[in-house]
Amino acid sequence: MATGKRLGRGLETLLGRIGGAPETETLNISEERIDSTSSTVDVMKIEPNPFQPRKVFDAAELEELAQSLHVHGLMQPIVVRRADGRYQIVAGERRFRAALLLGWSEIAVQFCEADDQQMTELALTENLQRKDLNDIEKAASFANYLEAYPGTTHEELANRLAVKRPTVTNLLRLLKLPKQLQDDVCRGRLDTGHARALLPLKNEWEQIEVAAKIQAEGWNVRETEKFVQDLLQTGEAESPQNPKERTLKIADHRSEQIQQLEDNLRSYLGGVKVKLEQKNEKGKGKLTITFANHAEFEQVYAAICKPHLAVG
């Protein structure tokens, strides 16, 4: 018998509840939304949930599930909805894929009614309460949902999925990391705790450089958090594994070219504070000019605008 954790309150919140053995993979759907009798349909007429957030299915786990189906059969029908003469999976895609591995031509299903939004929520909930999604996939799924249904707050999405609001917010923050580090999280080279600890660093190259040190030296999350905090507060921090090695804040050892450009701009603008940041190799960046009072603003304005105004 294929076993797994029973899907929890998230699906029950969405579609109500029907009974099921606690040890089996069960979907909670109210009687008015589901045909309680099961039917057998052609597997070629079944397609995955188009809103499925999980893109990669573990081959070894599917093979193990297929062996269980071979020995014990399908103890719980998959749940589908009708869609233009075909069927879309609401819950049970792993069982469906395992059945395909066995060469089954038909599979037992139960039918339910669910619109696109509910299909999205069901797919998210089913995966969140299992181990199938990594945190970047979860974050991307949350972001896609919020884009598809504008006006939905983090709190509302959390309630619909039966998770805590900080879970939604904290995972979404991971999408602010550079793509390189998001890929590291997906591949298990960087865990979520370390990734979250890097978020206070606002420059991508700072985050990437510190992540490289985490991976090379095996820092734990607490060590990473302290390193980042020291870096932000003092401009330098000690490597926790090599205390004698002090790593300067990247702003302090940027290229001489950038520092020279800052000096030139500072001189041109009359000595106000200038910071030039390059965010990626394509040239994206930010120029920050800081003035302390009205006089310094007039000074900056005169340097930038008056030459052009005079020409006009």
C-alpha positions in Angstrom: 0.0 0.0 0.0 1.3 3.4 -0.9 1.6 5.4 2.3 2.3 8.9 3.2 1.3 11.7 5.5 -2.4 12.5 5.4 -3.0 15.8 3.7 -3.9 18.3 6.4 -6.2 21.2 7.1 -5.2 23.2 4.0 -7.2 20.9 1.7 -9.9 20.5 4.2 -10.3 24.3 4.4 -10.6 24.5 0.6 -12.9 21.6 -0.2 -14.4 20.3 3.0 -13.8 16.7 4.2 -14.5 13.1 3.6 -13.2 10.2 5.6 -10.1 8.1 5.0 -7.7 6.0 6.9 -5.1 8.2 8.6 -2.2 6.2 7.2 -3.2 6.5 3.6 -2.7 9.4 1.2 -6.1 11.0 1.4 -7.7 14.1 -0.1 -10.3 15.9 2.0 -13.2 16.9 -0.3 -16.8 17.6 0.7 -19.5 15.2 -0.6 -21.2 17.9 -2.7 -17.9 18.6 -4.5 -16.9 15.1 -5.3 -18.5 12.0 -6.8 -17.9 9.4 -4.1 -17.9 6.5 -6.5 -14.7 5.8 -8.4 -14.4 5.3 -12.1 -11.7 3.8 -14.3 -10.4 6.0 -17.1 -7.8 5.8 -19.8 -4.5 7.2 -18.6 -4.0 8.8 -22.0 -6.9 11.1 -21.3 -5.4 12.3 -18.0 -3.0 15.3 -17.8 -1.2 16.9 -14.9 -2.5 19.8 -13.0 -1.5 22.8 -15.1 -0.9 24.8 -11.9 1.4 22.2 -10.4 4.3 24.1 -8.7 6.5 21.1 -8.5 8.6 20.8 -11.7 10.9 17.9 -10.8 9.8 14.5 -9.5 12.3 12.3 -7.7 12.9 9.3 -9.9 13.9 7.0 -7.0 10.8 7.9 -5.0 8.5 7.3 -8.1 10.2 3.9 -8.6 9.6 3.0 -5.0 5.9 4.1 -5.2 5.6 2.1 -8.5 6.8 -1.0 -6.7 4.3 -0.5 -3.9 1.5 -0.1 -6.5 2.6 -3.3 -8.2 2.4 -5.2 -5.0 -0.6 -3.7 -3.3 -2.5 -2.0 -6.0 -4.0 1.5 -5.9 -5.6 1.8 -2.5 -6.8 5.4 -3.0 -8.1 6.7 -6.4 -6.5 9.8 -7.8 -8.8 12.9 -7.9 -9.4 14.7 -11.2 -11.6 17.3 -12.7 -13.2 17.2 -16.1 -11.7 19.6 -18.6 -12.8 19.8 -22.3 -13.3 16.0 -22.7 -10.1 15.2 -20.8 -9.2 15.0 -17.1 -6.8 17.1 -15.1 -5.3 15.8 -11.9 -6.4 17.6 -8.7 -4.4 15.3 -6.3 -2.4 12.2 -6.8 0.1 13.1 -9.5 2.9 10.9 -8.0 0.5 7.9 -8.0 -0.4 8.7 -11.6 3.2 8.9 -12.7 4.1 5.7 -10.8 1.2 3.9 -12.6 2.6 5.1 -16.0 6.0 3.6 -15.0 4.1 0.3 -14.5 2.5 0.6 -18.0 -1.0 0.8 -16.7 -3.5 1.7 -19.4 -6.3 2.7 -16.9 -6.4 4.1 -13.4 -9.2 4.6 -10.8 -10.3 8.2 -10.3 -12.8 10.2 -8.4 -14.2 13.4 -9.9 -14.5 16.7 -8.2 -15.4 20.3 -9.1 -12.6 22.9 -8.8 -11.9 26.1 -10.6 -8.5 27.3 -11.6 -7.8 29.2 -8.4 -8.8 26.2 -6.3 -6.6 23.9 -8.5 -3.7 26.2 -7.8 -4.3 26.2 -4.1 -4.8 22.4 -4.0 -1.6 21.8 -5.8 0.3 24.1 -3.5 -1.2 22.6 -0.4 -0.6 19.0 -1.4 3.0 19.7 -2.0 3.6 22.0 1.0 2.4 19.2 3.3 4.8 16.7 1.7 8.5 17.1 1.1 8.3 17.5 -2.7 9.1 21.2 -3.1 12.3 23.0 -2.3 11.9 26.5 -0.8 12.6 28.3 -4.0 9.9 26.4 -5.8 7.5 27.2 -3.0 8.5 30.9 -3.1 8.0 31.0 -6.9 4.6 29.3 -6.5 3.5 31.9 -4.0 4.7 34.7 -6.2 2.9 33.2 -9.2 -0.3 32.9 -7.2 -0.1 36.5 -6.0 0.5 37.7 -9.6 -2.4 35.6 -10.9 -4.8 36.8 -8.2 -3.8 40.4 -7.5 -5.1 41.9 -4.3 -4.4 38.7 -2.3 -2.4 39.5 0.8 0.2 37.3 2.4 -2.1 36.7 5.3 -5.0 35.6 3.0 -2.8 33.2 1.0 -1.4 31.8 4.2 -4.9 31.2 5.6 -6.0 29.5 2.3 -3.0 27.1 2.5 -3.2 26.6 6.2 0.3 27.8 6.8 1.6 30.7 8.9 1.8 34.2 7.4 5.6 34.5 8.1 6.2 31.3 6.2 4.7 32.9 3.0 6.6 36.2 3.6 9.9 34.7 4.4 9.9 32.3 1.5 9.0 35.1 -0.9 12.0 37.1 0.3 14.3 34.4 -1.1 13.3 35.5 -4.6 15.3 38.7 -3.9 18.5 36.6 -4.0 20.6 36.5 -7.2 19.6 33.7 -9.5 22.9 32.0 -8.9 22.1 31.6 -5.2 18.5 30.6 -5.8 19.9 27.8 -8.0 22.3 26.8 -5.1 19.3 26.5 -2.8 17.4 24.3 -5.4 20.4 22.0 -5.7 21.0 21.8 -2.0 24.4 23.6 -2.1 23.0 26.3 0.1 20.3 25.8 2.7 17.4 28.2 3.3 18.8 29.3 6.7 22.0 30.5 5.2 20.2 32.0 2.2 17.9 34.0 4.5 20.9 35.2 6.5 22.4 36.8 3.3 19.3 38.9 2.5 20.4 41.9 4.6 23.3 42.3 2.2 21.9 44.6 -0.5 24.5 44.0 -3.2 24.4 40.8 -5.2 28.2 40.5 -5.4 28.3 40.7 -1.6 25.8 38.0 -1.2 27.6 35.8 -3.8 31.0 36.3 -2.2 29.8 35.5 1.3 27.9 32.4 0.0 31.1 31.2 -1.5 32.8 31.4 1.9 29.9 29.6 3.6 30.2 26.7 1.1 34.0 26.7 1.2 34.4 26.9 5.0 31.2 25.2 6.2 29.8 28.0 8.3 26.6 27.3 10.3 23.6 29.6 10.1 24.4 31.4 13.4 28.0 32.1 12.3 26.7 33.4 9.0 24.2 35.7 10.7 27.0 37.1 13.0 29.3 37.6 10.0 26.7 39.5 8.1 25.8 41.6 11.1 29.4 42.6 11.7 29.9 43.3 8.1 26.9 45.7 8.0 27.8 47.4 11.3 31.6 47.8 11.0 32.4 47.2 7.4 34.5 44.1 8.2 34.0 40.7 9.8 36.1 37.8 10.9 35.8 34.5 9.1 34.4 32.2 11.8 36.5 29.2 10.7 39.7 31.4 10.3 39.5 34.2 12.8 42.8 35.7 11.7 41.4 36.2 8.2 39.4 39.4 8.1 37.1 39.9 5.2 36.5 43.5 4.3 33.2 44.7 3.3 33.1 44.6 -0.5 32.4 48.3 -0.7 35.9 48.8 0.9 37.8 46.8 -1.6 35.9 47.6 -4.8 37.8 48.3 -8.0 40.1 51.3 -8.1 38.1 52.4 -11.2 34.9 52.7 -9.2 36.6 54.5 -6.4 38.2 56.9 -8.8 34.8 57.6 -10.4 33.4 58.4 -7.0 36.2 60.7 -6.3 35.7 62.5 -9.6 31.9 62.9 -9.0 32.5 64.0 -5.4 34.9 66.7 -6.6 32.5 67.8 -9.3 29.6 68.1 -7.0 31.5 70.1 -4.4 32.5 67.4 -1.9 29.1 65.8 -1.0 29.0 62.1 -0.3 28.7 59.9 -3.4 28.4 56.2 -3.7 28.5 54.2 -6.9 27.3 50.6 -6.9 27.5 48.1 -9.7 24.9 45.4 -9.3 25.9 43.0 -12.1 28.3 42.5 -15.0 25.8 44.0 -17.5 26.4 47.4 -16.0 23.3 47.8 -13.9 23.9 49.9 -10.9 23.0 52.8 -8.6 24.4 56.2 -8.0 23.6 57.7 -4.6 24.2 61.4 -3.8 23.7 62.4 -0.2 23.4 66.0 0.9 23.2 67.2 4.5 21.4 70.5 4.2 19.8 73.0 1.8 23.2 74.5 0.9 24.6 71.1 -0.2 21.5 70.4 -2.3 21.8 73.8 -4.0 25.4 72.9 -4.7 24.5 69.6 -6.3 21.7 71.2 -8.3 24.0 73.9 -9.6 26.6 71.4 -10.7 24.1 69.1 -12.5 21.4 71.4 -13.8 22.7 74.9 -14.3 25.1 74.2 -17.1 22.2 72.7 -19.1 19.9 75.5 -18.1 22.4 78.1 -19.3 22.7 76.4 -22.7 18.9 76.4 -23.0 
